[in-house]
Amino acid sequence: MTLLTAKWIFWGGTLASLAVFGVLTVDTHRQLDALTHAERLDEEVVAGKRAFERHNCNDCHTILGFGAYYAPDLTRAWTRVGESAIRRLLHEPHAAFAGSYRLMPRQGVTQAEAQQLVAFLRWVDGIENHDWPPQDSPGRWKRSTERLLASSTMSPGAALVQQEACLGCHALGDAGAHVGPRLEWIGGRRSAVWIADYIADPQAVAPASEMPAFAQLDPAQRGAIAAFLVSAAAEAGR
């Protein structure tokens, strides 16, 4: 190969790459309004973004690929832990994280800021970013739910989750509500023993918890629910 040929290959490849990058960039910008649901971007969401920056949340958390990796990613926080849990974590992080080895500092977030941050995280959660981050992929959760809640193979723990209306506050797969944390998320971060104790008396384990006690369930039933949540987390991780 001559020097001239090498130069042509270099410049041709560089210019072709720039052209492809330019076309993809323009195409992405054309889709931004639709992908981000810009019609939902109101003053409260903007105020939440400013509060997010004012309290330096990115010093510990990532969001949409930006920030530090010390604390959990917040791109899908609204789906993963729910509005009530977000408010609780903002106002009483030490009580909410009781027993955890990693604590969030108290930021002095006001009630108004908490509302704005919830609105901001809800809007970010709705951005269509092709199932990123992958651990929060709705498609994966949906598949795991279909297997775990299939009527012919439902475990005692799964039956109790339905019997006690846990999905009235918590999400599992593509079912349930977003008041409390997602059940797969709990099962992936807590032991079965911790979950069983929490179900019996949530306030004794985490004083800031708003979840009611399920003392009417006997230890075997609470253990079955706890085992089911741990298995749900493992199933979603496959």
C-alpha positions as CSV (number, residue, x, y, z in Angstrom):
1,M,0.0,0.0,0.0
2,T,1.3,3.4,-1.0
3,L,1.3,6.5,1.3
4,L,-1.2,8.1,-1.0
5,T,-3.6,5.1,-0.7
6,A,-3.3,5.1,3.1
7,K,-4.2,8.8,3.2
8,W,-7.2,8.2,1.0
9,I,-8.4,5.4,3.3
10,F,-7.9,7.6,6.3
11,W,-9.6,10.7,5.0
12,G,-12.4,8.6,3.3
13,G,-13.1,6.7,6.5
14,T,-13.0,9.9,8.6
15,L,-15.4,11.8,6.4
16,A,-17.8,8.9,6.1
17,S,-17.9,8.5,9.9
18,L,-18.5,12.2,10.3
19,A,-21.4,12.1,7.7
20,V,-23.0,9.1,9.5
21,F,-22.6,10.8,12.9
22,G,-24.1,14.0,11.5
23,V,-27.1,12.2,10.0
24,L,-27.8,10.3,13.3
25,T,-27.4,13.5,15.3
26,V,-30.0,15.4,13.2
27,D,-32.3,12.4,13.3
28,T,-32.1,12.2,17.1
29,H,-32.9,15.9,17.4
30,R,-35.9,15.5,15.2
31,Q,-37.3,12.9,17.6
32,L,-36.4,14.6,20.9
33,D,-39.8,16.1,21.5
34,A,-41.6,12.8,20.9
35,L,-39.1,10.7,22.9
36,T,-39.0,13.0,25.9
37,H,-42.8,13.8,25.8
38,A,-42.0,17.5,25.7
39,E,-45.7,18.3,26.2
40,R,-45.3,17.2,29.8
41,L,-42.4,19.5,30.5
42,D,-44.2,22.1,32.6
43,E,-42.9,24.7,35.1
44,E,-43.1,22.2,38.0
45,V,-40.8,19.8,36.1
46,V,-38.3,22.6,35.3
47,A,-38.4,23.7,39.0
48,G,-37.6,20.1,40.0
49,K,-34.6,20.0,37.6
50,R,-33.3,23.2,39.3
51,A,-33.9,21.7,42.7
52,F,-32.0,18.5,41.6
53,E,-29.1,20.7,40.6
54,R,-29.3,23.0,43.6
55,H,-29.0,20.0,46.0
56,N,-26.1,18.4,43.9
57,C,-27.9,15.1,43.5
58,N,-25.6,14.2,40.7
59,D,-22.7,14.1,43.2
60,C,-23.9,10.6,44.2
61,H,-26.6,9.6,41.7
62,T,-26.6,9.1,37.9
63,I,-29.6,10.2,35.8
64,L,-29.8,9.6,32.1
65,G,-26.2,8.5,32.1
66,F,-24.9,11.6,33.9
67,G,-23.5,11.8,37.4
68,A,-21.7,9.7,40.0
69,Y,-22.1,6.0,40.6
70,Y,-22.1,5.9,44.4
71,A,-25.9,5.8,44.9
72,P,-28.6,4.2,42.8
73,D,-29.4,5.5,39.3
74,L,-32.5,7.8,39.3
75,T,-33.5,7.5,35.6
76,R,-36.3,5.1,36.6
77,A,-36.6,6.0,40.3
78,W,-40.3,6.9,40.0
79,T,-41.2,3.4,38.6
80,R,-38.8,1.6,40.9
81,V,-39.6,3.0,44.3
82,G,-42.7,5.1,43.8
83,E,-43.8,8.6,44.7
84,S,-44.4,8.0,48.4
85,A,-40.9,6.4,48.9
86,I,-39.2,9.3,47.0
87,R,-40.8,11.8,49.4
88,R,-39.9,9.7,52.4
89,L,-36.3,9.4,51.2
90,L,-36.0,13.1,50.6
91,H,-37.3,14.2,54.0
92,E,-36.2,11.4,56.3
93,P,-33.3,9.6,54.6
94,H,-31.7,8.3,57.9
95,A,-35.0,6.8,59.1
96,A,-35.8,5.4,55.6
97,F,-32.4,3.8,55.2
98,A,-32.3,2.5,58.8
99,G,-30.0,-0.5,58.9
100,S,-28.3,0.3,55.6
101,Y,-24.6,0.6,55.3
102,R,-25.0,3.5,52.8
103,L,-26.9,6.5,54.1
104,M,-28.1,9.6,52.1
105,P,-27.4,12.9,53.9
106,R,-30.3,15.1,55.0
107,Q,-30.6,17.8,52.3
108,G,-33.2,20.0,54.0
109,V,-35.5,19.6,51.1
110,T,-38.7,21.6,51.5
111,Q,-42.2,20.3,50.8
112,A,-42.4,22.4,47.7
113,E,-39.1,21.1,46.5
114,A,-40.1,17.5,47.2
115,Q,-43.2,18.0,45.0
116,Q,-41.0,19.5,42.2
117,L,-38.4,16.7,42.4
118,V,-41.2,14.1,42.2
119,A,-42.6,15.8,39.1
120,F,-39.1,15.9,37.6
121,L,-38.3,12.3,38.3
122,R,-41.8,11.3,37.0
123,W,-41.0,13.1,33.7
124,V,-37.5,11.6,33.4
125,D,-39.0,8.2,34.1
126,G,-41.3,8.6,31.0
127,I,-38.5,9.4,28.6
128,E,-38.3,6.7,25.9
129,N,-34.6,5.8,26.1
130,H,-34.8,2.2,24.8
131,D,-35.0,0.4,28.2
132,W,-31.9,2.1,29.7
133,P,-30.7,1.4,32.4
134,P,-31.2,-2.3,31.6
135,Q,-31.7,-3.3,35.3
136,D,-35.0,-1.3,35.2
137,S,-36.2,-2.6,31.9
138,P,-40.1,-2.9,31.9
139,G,-39.8,-5.7,29.4
140,R,-37.7,-7.8,31.7
141,W,-40.1,-7.1,34.6
142,K,-43.1,-8.1,32.5
143,R,-41.5,-11.4,31.6
144,S,-40.6,-12.3,35.1
145,T,-44.1,-11.4,36.4
146,E,-45.8,-13.6,33.8
147,R,-43.7,-16.6,35.0
148,L,-44.0,-16.0,38.7
149,L,-47.7,-15.2,38.8
150,A,-48.8,-18.0,36.3
151,S,-51.8,-19.5,38.0
152,S,-50.6,-23.1,37.5
153,T,-47.2,-22.5,39.1
154,M,-48.0,-19.7,41.6
155,S,-46.0,-20.1,44.9
156,P,-47.6,-19.6,48.3
157,G,-45.7,-16.3,48.6
158,A,-47.1,-15.1,45.3
159,A,-50.6,-16.1,46.3
160,L,-50.2,-14.1,49.6
161,V,-48.9,-11.1,47.7
162,Q,-52.1,-11.1,45.8
163,Q,-54.3,-12.0,48.8
164,E,-52.9,-9.1,50.9
165,A,-53.3,-6.6,48.0
166,C,-49.6,-5.8,48.0
167,L,-49.9,-4.6,44.4
168,G,-52.2,-1.9,45.5
169,C,-49.1,0.0,46.6
170,H,-46.2,-1.9,45.0
171,A,-45.3,-2.8,41.4
172,L,-44.3,-6.2,40.3
173,G,-43.4,-6.6,36.6
174,D,-45.9,-4.5,34.7
175,A,-48.6,-4.9,37.4
176,G,-49.3,-2.9,40.5
177,A,-49.0,0.7,41.6
178,H,-46.1,3.1,42.2
179,V,-46.8,4.2,45.8
180,G,-44.1,2.1,47.5
181,P,-40.9,0.5,46.2
182,R,-41.0,-2.1,43.4
183,L,-41.1,-5.6,44.8
184,E,-38.2,-6.9,42.7
185,W,-36.1,-4.0,43.9
186,I,-36.8,-4.9,47.5
187,G,-36.1,-8.6,47.0
188,G,-32.8,-7.8,45.3
189,R,-31.5,-5.6,48.1
190,R,-32.8,-7.2,51.3
191,S,-32.5,-10.7,52.8
192,A,-35.6,-12.8,53.3
193,V,-35.2,-12.5,57.1
194,W,-35.1,-8.7,56.9
195,I,-38.2,-8.6,54.6
196,A,-40.2,-10.9,56.9
197,D,-39.4,-8.8,59.9
198,Y,-40.3,-5.6,58.0
199,I,-43.7,-7.0,57.0
200,A,-44.5,-7.7,60.6
201,D,-43.7,-4.2,61.8
202,P,-42.4,-1.8,59.2
203,Q,-42.0,1.2,61.6
204,A,-39.8,-0.9,64.0
205,V,-37.3,-1.5,61.2
206,A,-37.6,1.8,59.3
207,P,-39.3,4.5,61.5
208,A,-40.1,6.7,58.5
209,S,-42.0,3.9,56.7
210,E,-45.7,4.5,55.9
211,M,-46.4,0.9,55.2
212,P,-49.0,-0.7,57.6
213,A,-48.0,-3.7,59.7
214,F,-49.2,-7.2,58.6
215,A,-49.0,-8.7,62.1
216,Q,-52.1,-10.8,61.2
217,L,-49.8,-13.0,59.1
218,D,-48.0,-15.8,60.9
219,P,-44.2,-16.2,60.6
220,A,-44.5,-18.9,58.0
221,Q,-46.7,-16.6,55.8
222,R,-44.3,-13.7,56.1
223,G,-41.4,-16.0,55.3
224,A,-43.2,-17.2,52.2
225,I,-43.8,-13.6,51.0
226,A,-40.1,-12.8,51.7
227,A,-38.9,-15.8,49.8
228,F,-41.1,-14.9,46.9
229,L,-39.7,-11.4,46.7
230,V,-36.1,-12.7,46.7
231,S,-37.0,-15.2,44.0
232,A,-38.8,-12.4,42.0
233,A,-35.6,-10.3,42.1
234,A,-33.5,-13.3,41.0
235,E,-36.0,-14.1,38.2
236,A,-35.9,-10.5,37.0
237,G,-32.1,-10.5,37.0
238,R,-31.9,-13.4,34.5
